[in-house]
Amino acid sequence: MQKMNLSDIHIRDPFVVPVSLQRRYYMYGTMGEYTWLDHAVGFDCYVGDDLEKWAGPFPVFRPSEDFWSDRSFWAPEVYTYAGRFYMFASFKAEGVCRGTQILVADSALGPFIPLSEKPVTPSDWECLDGTLHIDEVGKPWMVFCHEWVQVGDGEICAIPLSEDLSIAVGDPIKLFSASQAAWAIELNSKGRKGYVTDGPWMHHLPNGELLILWSSHGSGGYSIGVARSTSGQLKGPWSQDKQPLYSKDGGHCMTFRDFEGNLWLSLHHPDGFPNERPKFIPLDEEKLVLH
């Protein structure tokens, strides 16, 4: 199979899973062609031995005929947990709130099937971009966005999950709002104004500090900011870095380590359709600044 460069791959929200036993990288993302359409196909995966050449796409999720959502299949994140592969992804249907649902598979290449019948996020909340967090006592949480289209000032929230990740086992808690970041600017989209929260990603620094990398709009376009838990725990309180980590019209990031132990920031750049492509940037973890 002929391999592709990152510049050949039209996805948003690139999420990379290194599998050390195979010494392979698995990359998932929102299928760029279908991002803004009123119908969706599913999720694909790309496989590489390095971070430059990729085989694929390989279909890893295709909805059954009775699946509740038909559009906005966004931001798949895949985790190894309890010996299986779990996908957190956002879905939408006409007249139904957007939500993050959890899917499961026995292989990184799927097929992924819904773990439960509906999203884990509250049914009357417009939500997206759920990510898995295991707290200091081993308890699983979903950290997610309560969308600005519903609340005006977008929020990053968290909700506790059952041990098997199938259901929420408590009420959501608010961690912070987008406007608390000095660098975030108000978006005016189709007559609607507000502050965006997108793509939260949890990252522990070597000194134990807990961070949330998250995206919004700044003076440089789509940008990535850093929130820091002053307690080192999920419930915070959270403080915002004054300047974004990345402010060059790219975002919805995550971090991963390559097989040599180097830390990378994965994001899509630029943000405008149809030019979005995966981008990997070396990350200086001690200072949390880009090389």
N, C-alpha and C positions, 0 to 999 in steps of 0.2 A: 504494500500500500504506500502510495506517495505521501510524504509528510509535508506539513504546512508550517510556515512561520507564524508568529503571533499576528503579524500584519495581515494575514490571510483569514483570520478568525474573527467573525463579527458577533461578539457577545458583550454583554454588560455584566458587571458584578462578578468578575472572575474569582473563583474559589479553588484553591490548589490543595490537594491532599497527597502528601508524600507517603508511599507505602514502602517501608524500608526492606521488608523481606523480598519484595520483587525489584527493589531499586527502580521504581517507576513513580512518575507524577501523574495524578488524575486531576484534570481541570474541568470544572462545571461552570455554568453561567446562564444568564437570561439569554434566550435566543434573540439576537438583535433584530432580525427581520420582523418578529412578531410582537415586540415589546409594546407598541402603542396601538395594535389592532384589536378589534372586538372579537377575535378568536385566537386560539393558541394551539400549538402542536404537542409540546411536552418539554422535556429536558434532554440534553445530550451531554456527552463527556468526550474529552480529548485526552490522549495518553502519550506521555513522552518519557524518554530516558534521560533527557536533560531539560533545560528550560527554554530551548530554542526551537526544536523541531517537534511537531505534534502529529500523531495519527488520529484519524477520526473524521467526522463526528460519529460516535457510537450512541444510539438511543438507549437511555437508561430509565426514562419514564414516559409512558404514553397512557393517557387516562382511559379508563373503561367507559363504556357508553353511558353508564349511570353516575359518573363522577359529577359532583355538584357544580364545579367551576368550568367555564368555557373560555376564559380570557385572562390576560395579565398573569401568566405563569412567570414569576419573578424570583430572582436571587436565591437559587438553590445552594445550600451549605450542607456539606456532608461530613459526618463525624463517625469515628469508630467508638463504639460504646457497648459494653457487655458482649463483646464478641461479634457484633453485627455492624452494619453500616446504616446510619440514620440520616435522612435528608430533611432539613428544615427549609420550607419554601412557601412563598406567598401566592395566593390565588384570589380570583374575583369572579363574580357573576352579576348580571343585571339585577338590581334590586336587593342584592346581598352584600353585606359589608366585606371588604377585603380582609383576609386573615392569613396567618401562618399556620400551616398544617405540617405534621410530621409523617414521613414515609420511611419504610425500612426495606433493607435488602440484605442478602447474604454475601454479596460481592460489590466491589466498588463500581462495577459496570451494570449493576442492577440485575433484574428489573426491580425498581422500587415500587412498592405498593403502600397505600395509606395505612397507617398504624391504627387510626380511628376514623370515624365517618365524617368528622368536621374539624375545623381549625381549633387549636388550643387557645388562641387569643379570644377575648370576649366577643360574643356574637353581635353585639350592638356597637362595637368599636370599629372604626376604620384603622386597620393595623397592617404592618408589613415588616419584613426584614428581621424575622426571628433568628436568634443565634443562641447556641447552647453555652451555659456557664455552670461549672461544678464549683460549689462554694467550699469554704475551708473545712467543713465537716462532711463533705462528699455528697451534698444535696444538689440535685439538678434543678436548674432554673432556665427559663427562656427569657432573654433580654430582647426587647422589640421596640418598634416605633409606634406610638399612637399618632396617627397622621395629622399633619397640619390642615388638610382639607376639612377635617371635622372639628379640630380644637383651635385652629388659628395659629397658636404657638406650639409647634410640634414638640412632642415629648419622647423621651427615652424611658421606658418602663421595664419592669421585670415581674414575672409570675412564676410561682413554684410549680414544679412538675412532679408527677408520681415517679417512683423509682424506675418503672419501665417506660417512661416518657409518653404514655398514652393519653394522659389527661392532666389538666391543671388541678392542683390540690389546695388552692388558696386564691385570694384576691390579688390583682395586680397592684404593684406599688410604683409610684413615680420616682425616678431617679433625678432627672433634671429636664428643663425646657431649652429649646434651641436658642432663645433670645438671651439666655444667661451667658452665652459666648459673645465676647465683644466683637469678634470678627464676623459673626453671622449677620447677613443683611436680609431685609424683608423682601420676599419674592412677590411679584405681581403677575399672576398667570391667569389669563382668560377672565380678568376682572376680579379675581380672588386674591387677596393679600394674606401673607402669613410667613412664618419662619419654618423652614423645612428641617426635619430630622430624617436621616436615611442611614442605613447600613451600619448599625453598631457592631463593634468587634472588641472582644475582651482580650487584654494582653497583660501578662504579669512580667514586670521587670525583674532582673536578677536580685534586686534588693527587696523584693516582695511587694513593691508598689503595684497596685491594681489600676489599670487604665481602661478607658473606653475610647477607641478610635471611632469617629462617627463623621457623617458627611452632611453638609448644608451648602448654602450659596454665600460666597463672600465676594470681595472686590475683584478677585481674579477668576470668578465663575465658580463652577462646582468645586468644592474644597473639602479637605479632611481636617478635622480638629481633634484635639486631645483633651479628654476629661480625666481627672485624677481623683481617686477616692482617698480622702484625708484619713480615713480609718483603716484603709487596706481591705475593706470588705464591701460586698455588693451594695449594701444599703447606704453607703457613703457616710457623710455628705460628700458631694462631688464639686470640685473646683475646675474651672476651664482655663486652659492655656490662653494667653492673650492673642497669640498669633497662630494661624493654622499650620499644621504639619506640611500640608501640600495645598497649593492654591493656584494651580495652573489648568483649570477646567478639567479636572479628573477626580474621581472619588469612588465611593462604595468599596472600601478596602477590607483586606484581612492580612494577617502576617503568617508566614510559614518559614521553616528552616529547610535548606537543601541538604543533600546527603553529606556535605562537607561541614555542616553546622552553621553555615552563614544564614543570617536573617534577611528576609525579603518582605517588601511591601507589595501586595498585589492590588491593582485597581484598574478601572477602565478609563481610557483617555483617548480622544476628548470625550465630552459628554453628549455632543449633539449627534442625532441620527442623520445619516447611516454610517458615521465614521468611527463609532466606538470600537476600540480594540483593547485586548488585555495589555497591561504594562506592569513590569516588575522592576522595582527600585531597591538597591541595597539599603539596609536600614542600620544605622548606628544605634545599638540598643542602649548603651550606657548613657548616652546623651539624648537619646530618642530624637535624633536629627538625621536628615538625609545626607548621605555622602555626596 
